[in-house]
């Protein structure tokens, strides 16, 4: 397999796995803090919005961390 294609595949897998794992981590943190986004189906108060922010933050951080671990940038030549 071409090295560029292999690196692109690694980046895609890192992004997808980091996004999912980070989102689940943010959701779990929100539940522990009492900021569960999915707790009240008909109400969107500050607790639900803060829980949503934690999920989004976890997704972003998870994506960045996974990409640095799984697919670091190739060395420049």
Secondary structure, DSSP 8 states (H G I E B T S, - for coil): --HHHHHHHHHHHHHHHHHHHHHHHHHHHHHHTT--TTS-SS---HHHHHHHHHHHHHHHHHHHHHHHHHS------
